[in-house]
Amino acid sequence: MVSPACRRASGMLVVPLAAGIHLFLQSDARAQATDALPAAAEPWLAEPGDWAADFNEAQVACYEGSMTACDSIWMSDRVLFDTFLGDYGRSCGGRVDIREIRRANLTCAEAFPGYE
């Protein structure tokens, strides 16, 4: 007999998995080939001396395919929700629709495994 806790735990795993599958099937969020990411949007780099310049290196790394760099931008306490920096990071460098990845509750590293 399966305990209620085990059933609840397995249900908790199914929802994110189903959401992730939906994200990849319904949008252009997934890589088209094993070693290819969707094209990224060009980052808007800040001028030296601007507080946002602290994120230039992360934006470039995100643009080049580092999903942990993308996540580090939007997860930063210094970056406001719904700003260019926040949107750039949350959309994995413009590779996915923000609404879809939020709905699926995935990070960029989870959405694109192997591109840490």
NUMI-616694 format. One record per atom (N, C-alpha, C): x, y, z; residue in one letter. Coordinates in steps of 0.001 Angstrom, whole numbers, plus 500000, padded with zeros to 6 digits. Layout:
BEGIN
XYZA ...
***
This chain:
BEGIN
500847498824500000M 500000500000500000M 500894501241500000M 500577502186499170V 501352503417499056V 500802504434500053V 501715505028500800S 501281505993501807S 500813507286501138S 499940508046501816P 499489509328501259P 500645510291500987P 501678510229501822A 502834511112501619A 503549510771500320A 503676509483500012C 504331509077498758C 503510509506497551C 502165509339497663R 501304509768496566R 501406511269496343R 501432512028497432R 501550513484497334R 502887513874496716R 503962513203497151A 505292513506496623A 505367513198495134A 504795512061494719S 504844511739493291S 504005512725492486S 502898513186493063G 502092514204492389G 502822515514492255G 503642515835493249M 504409517080493213M 505470517021492125M 505933515839491777L 506922515696490710L 506266515735489339L 505054515255489237V 504366515186487947V 504020516578487429V 503587517471488290V 503157518803487845V 504297519572487179V 505493519710487827P 506566520430487139P 507012519731485851P 507008518403485862L 507392517668484662L 506411517940483527L 505124517888483833A 504114518165482811A 504214519606482320A 504451520536483245A 504596521937482849A 505815522126481951A 506896521455482277G 508097521548481446G 507881520989480063G 507206519862479982I 506902519277478677I 506014520219477881I 505010520797478548H 504134521758477869H 504931522945477335H 505846523464478151L 506672524596477734L 507428524260476463L 508040523105476429F 508854522750475282F 508028522417474049F 506852521854474226L 506026521502473080L 505249522688472519L 504920523661473356Q 504073524766472940Q 504826526025472542Q 506123526063472741S 506868527271472410S 508178526901471744S 508922527912471376D 510228527696470777D 511305527668471839D 510974527262473050A 511899527308474168A 512959526221474103A 512695525140473424R 513665524053473442R 514685524209472320R 515814523612472519A 516851523633471501A 516393522791470310A 516714523219469122Q 516291522517467930Q 517158521292467652Q 518374521305468089A 519266520166467944A 519934519937469287A 520557518792469424T 521169518446470700T 522190519483471138T 522932520033470199D 523992520959470576D 523689522413470191D 522432522734469941A 522093524093469513A 521033524699470420A 521235525942470764L 520238526718471493L 519507527607470501L 518276527992470807P 517623528993469959P 518449530283469968P 518296531064468945A 519045532325468860A 518679533242470026A 519673533930470538A 519477534863471656A 519292536282471126A 518658537096471945A 518543538526471643A 519841539211472052A 520197540253471354E 521396541017471708E 521208541673473082E 522201541581473947P 522074542246475254P 522276543750475118P 521693544496476032W 521907545943476111W 522891546172477232W 524131546379476871L 525169546556477881L 525178547991478390L 525374548123479690A 525387549444480327A 526769550073480214A 526795551383480291E 528050552124480257E 528804551930481573E 530130551942481539P 530903551849482776P 530476552952483757P 530378552573485018G 529943553522486035G 528464553407486352G 527675552873485438D 526252552636485670D 526135551370486527D 525202551335487467W 525047550162488332W 524770548901487524W 524082549047486401A 523733547894485575A 524952547303484864A 526045548060484804A 527268547550484185A 527804546342484952A 527409546204486206D 527812545031486990D 527260543748486379D 526236543864485535F 525599542703484921F 526017542499483465F 526913543336482954N 527345543200481556N 527962541834481279N 528833541395482178E 529501540114481982E 528481538971481986E 527516539019482892A 526477537989482945A 525604538028481687A 525307539225481181Q 524505539326479951Q 525236538692478775Q 526527538958478676V 527323538394477575V 527376536874477703V 527584536372478919A 527626534923479135A 526271534293478809A 525196534959479195C 523843534487478882C 523651534447477362C 524036535504476693Y 523934535590475234Y 524712534448474570Y 525856534108475165E 526697533048474605E 526233531648474982E 525197531550475824G 524618530240476104G 524717529728477524G 525212530510478463S 525286530078479856S 523946530345480538S 523196529300480768M 521878529458481378M 521972529832482856M 523042529447483539T 523207529875484927T 523476531375484980T 524125531913483964A 524333533367483913A 523000534076483707A 522150533526482847C 520810534103482645C 520041534106483962C 520084532966484662D 519376532856485938D 519939533822486971D 521251534022486963S 521861534916487959S 521393536357487775S 521034536725486568I 520560538092486314I 519172538286486926I 518216537470486520W 516838537693486984W 516629537324488445W 517510536490489003M 517371536124490412M 518075537098491354M 518818538036490809S 519547538994491634S 518576539926492369S 518874540186493624D 518075541132494412D 518186542553493871D 519216542826493085R 519441544172492557R 518669544452491275R 518128543422490666V 517423543575489390V 515923543538489653V 515250544573489196L 513812544675489399L 513051543830488383L 511931543315488843F 511001542551488032F 510496543428486881F 510335542872485710D 509823543576484524D 510658544779484099D 511960544660484217T 512887545637483644T 513628544919482520T 514385545654481730F 515110544993480651F 516004543886481189F 516777544176482225L 517675543160482769L 516894541950483283L 515842542206484031G 515037541108484555G 514423540269483444G 513891540933482443D 513277540223481319D 514316539471480489D 515495540069480312Y 516535539413479527Y 516968538117480206Y 517195538193481501G 517592536996482228G 516479535963482279G 515267536397482593R 514143535469482752R 513763534800481447R 513997535475480327S 513682534883479025S 514868534094478462S 515853533843479312C 517041533066478916C 517744533737477741C 517870535058477831G 518530535809476774G 517638536009475560G 516327536021475772G 515397536195474656G 515077534903473937G 515447533779474505R 515228532488473852R 513837531910474088R 513174532324475169V 511857531775475488V 510880532900475826V 509613532600475735D 508573533532476130D 508509533563477660D 508571534755478228I 508591534894479686I 507354534281480327I 506200534492479739R 504964533930480326R 505016532414480382R 505539531796479338E 505603530332479293E 506572529778480337E 507737530382480460I 508713529848481414I 508264530109482853I 507577531226483083R 507019531470484419R 505931530462484724R 505060530216483759R 503964529264483940R 504514527872484235R 505592527495483560A 506206526188483773A 507041526147485050A 507307527326485627N 508087527441486856N 509460526791486714N 510131527112485611L 511464526588485343L 512493527710485369L 513703527371485744T 514822528297485560T 515366528046484157T 516244528913483708C 516852528706482386C 517697527444482366C 518420527189483466A 519244525972483542A 518380524714483488A 517173524785484036E 516260523636483963E 515643523516482571E 515358524637481941A 514753524625480616A 515738524165479548A 517009524428479760F 518058524049478808F 519146523263479528F 518859522017479915P 519866521239480622P 521101521039479745P 522234521084480381G 523487520929479649G 524104522242479224G 523418523352479489Y 523939524676479136Y 524152525513480387Y 524688524890481415E 524923525594482668E 525959526661482447E 
***
